[in-house]
């Protein structure tokens, strides 16, 4: 078996939450590796050069047999997929690679106000101890980072130009579902039901835990956050006991709730927001026409 649908991005738009919601559905099988990044591994120069990129590269599935092995246990699932969010950013190469390998499958795209998405991505890398610059400083360094071959996650601003990426997928695939992050936050149950409908599975199923996974922000306790999210000797010792008490899904819920309770996000300054809004305005208007959705709330300079 190979995937018959993919969540292709965008990063920091709810792809992790959606992955876990879909994973609970009895008719859906999700790859045990959320982001194998197999598609982009076929054309990117790896490992990339950002801080921590070499560690991420170790988890990338590069071999086709290893990718196929991720879907050996699909059992009686009707739909099976994965969620490599870099496929939207690398759309020019990724879309034809997907079509060639997997055929005319269903594609899910999640979109978020690009300004909020950019700042969320910055906060995420800072929370992970990778980003050392201010947001404004990182924006100035973005092109240099791209030239040096940092991973797409470091390109905060460039990730928010959705129009051409979405158009590429609409031109390449017959079934492309475009969903907005705002709807996920405002009405998560209705949002998930629309996803189920797009995938053609039972829409009456309700996920057990509706929480926000992989939240960005600034942990109040760096020590506790590091313990929860990074490998250490004590965690290896107690892991067998925890595994015997909690299922994988339950462990994820507990960890995410603990992480989220620690987050204390700073505020994006007004001048930077205005700068980004002016940069994105034309792209947002073109996207709005392309997908026939009202995106005027993205154009408000708060």
N, C-alpha and C positions, 0 to 999 in steps of 0.2 A: 504494500500500500504506500502511496504517496499522498500528500495533502490535496484535498479538493477545495480548500479555501485557505486564504492567508489574511492575517491582520498585518498590513504593510506599514503602519504608522498613523500619524506622526508621533515622534518621541515626545514624552511629557504631555500626552493628550488623553490619558486614561487607558493606554494599551495594556498595562500590567493588570489593572483592575478587571478589564474585560477578559483577559486571559483566564483569570481565576474564576470569574463568573461562568464562562463557557466550560471550563474544566469540570464544573459540578454537574453539568447537564448530562443525563444518562445516554442521550443520543449523540453526544459530541465527544470526540477524543482530541485532547490537546497534547502536543509533543511534551515529554517530560522536561526537555530543555526549552524554556520559554523562547529564547532568542538564539537559535542555532546559527543564524547569519550565514547559512550555507550559500545563498544566492550571491550576496556581495563578496563572499570569499573567493568566488570564481574570477573576479576582476580587480579586487583591491590589492594594493601592496601591503602585506602584513608581515610583522606587527606594525601598527601605526605608532606615532611618535609622542602623543600626549602623555602626561603623567598618569600611570596606571593602565595605559592602552595595551602594554605588553602583557599585563596580567589578564585583561579581558580577552586577548587573542588566544590564550590557552584554552578558553572555553568554546571557541568557534569551531563548528563542524565543517571541515573542508572536504572530506572524502564522501563520495556519493553513496557508498555502501553504509557508512556510518549514519548518513542522513536517512537513508531508507530504514535503518535499524530503529530509528526513533519512532517509527510507525508500525512496528511489527505486532504490537499488542492492541490494535484498534478494536478487537473483539467484534461486538455487534453494533458499533457506532455507525451512524448514518453519515456524519460529517467529521472530518479530521483535519486539523490545521496546526499552525504555529504562528508566532507573533514577533517576527524580526522587524523592529520598527525602523531600521535603517533603509529598508527597501523603498520607502517613499522618497527619502532624500536622494538616494542614488537611482532615481527612477529611470534615467536615460538608459542605463545598462541593465538595471534590475528587471524592469518590465518585460523586455524581450527574453531575458534569461528564464524568467518564470513561465512565460508562454511556451517557450521551447521545451522546458523540462516537465512542466505540470499540465500544460494544455490550457484551455479556456476556462479556468477555475473561477470561483467567486472571490472577490477582493473586498476587504473591509478597510476603509480609511476613516480614522478619527481626526478631527480638526478642532483646534482651540484658538482663541484670540492669540495671534502671533506674538503680541507684546507680552502677554501673560505666559505664553509658552517659553519665550526666550528667557525671561527672568526665572521661571521655574527650573529650567535646565541649568542655569547658572547656580541657583541655590542647591540643586541636587549635587553638582560636582563639588561645590564648596563643602557641603555636608559630608561628602565622601572623603574629604581631606585632599582633593586634587587641585581645586582652583585656588590660587593664591592672590589673584588680582581682584580689584573692585569690578563691579559689573561694567562700569564705564571703561575702565582700563582694558577689560577683556574684549569689549566691542572694538576698541582701537587695534587690538592685536589679532583680530579674527582672520584677516586675510593672510597675515604672516603665518598663523597656525595652519591655515589651509595649505599654504605653499610648502610647509615643512611636513605635511601629511599627518596632522592630528586627526583623530576620529571625528565623525560627523557631530558627535555630542557637544564638542567644543565650539561649534559654529552656531552660536546662539541666534544671531540675527538671520543668517542665511537659511536656517531650518524653517523659518516662518514664511518664506515665499512659496505658497502652496500651489498657485495657479497652474504653472507648467507641469508640476508633478502630477496633480490630479488629472489634468488634461491627458497626459501620457497614458495613465491607466484607463481612462474612459475610452481612449482611442484604441487601446490594445485588447481590452476585455469586454465581454458583453454584459457581465453582471458585476457591477461595482456599487457597493453600498457606502454612502458617505454619511457619517454621523457626527454630531457636534458634542464636544465636551460639556458645554453648558447644559445640554439636555441630560447628560449622564449625572451631573451634580444635582440638577433641579428635580428630576423625576427618574431615579435609577431603575425602578421596576418597569416603567413604561419604555424606557430606553432599551433595556435588556430584552423586553418582549419584541421590540422592533428588530433587534439583531436576530433573535430566534426566528422571526418571520422571514427575514432575508435569507437565512440559512435553511429554511424549510424544515425546521424541527418543531417539536411540541412547544407551543407558546404559553402553555399553562404552567410549565415548570417554574418554580420560584427558587432562586439561589438561597442557600441557608444564611449566608453572611454577606450583607451589603455594606462594605466599608471601602475606604479609599486606600488602595495599595500603593506602595512606593512613593509616599508623600515627600515633597521637597520641603526644605526649611532649614532652620538653624538649631541643632540639638542643644538643649540647655545643659545636658551632661554629656560631654564628648566621651568620657570613660564608659558610661553605661551604653551609649549608642554603639561604640566600637565593640563592646562585648556582645551585643545583640546581633550585630551584622557582620562581624569578621571572625575568621578562624582563630581559635586559641586553644590551649591545652585543656583547660577545664571543661570547655564545651564538648571536646571530643570524649572526655571521660563520662559526662552525664548524658550524652546523646542517646546511647542505647536505652536508658531508662525513660527519657522523654519520648522516644519513638514508640515505646511500648504502651505509653499512656495516651498520647495524642496522635491522631492521624496527620498526614502531611498538610491537608487543608486547614485543620484546626491549629496546627503549629503556626502556619502563615498568618492566620487571623490574630492569634495572640501576639506575635511579634509585631505585626503592623499596628495594632492598637497601642502597644507599648511605645513604639517608635513615634507614632503620631502624637501621643500625649507629651512627647519631649520637644516637639518642634515649636520654634518661636521665630517666625519669618520676619525679616526686615521689610521695609516698604520701598518700592521703586520710586525714585525721585521724579518729580513732575517734569523737569527739563528733559530727562532721558526718555520718559514716556512720550512726550511730544515729538522728540526727534524720531523715535521708532514709528510713531503713527504716520508721520509725513513720509517715511521710507516705505511703509507698507500700503499706503492708501490706494495707489493705483492697482496693486496686486489684489487687494481685497475686493475692489470694485469689479475687476475682471473675474475673479473667482465667484463672486455673487451671481453674476450673469451666467457663468458656466454651469453651476450646480442648481441654479434657480432657488436659492435660499436667501432669506433676509439676514444679512450680516451687518446691518447698520450699527448694532451695539458694539461692534469691533472698531467703529470709526469715531467713537466718542472719546474726546480727550478729557479724561477725569482729572 
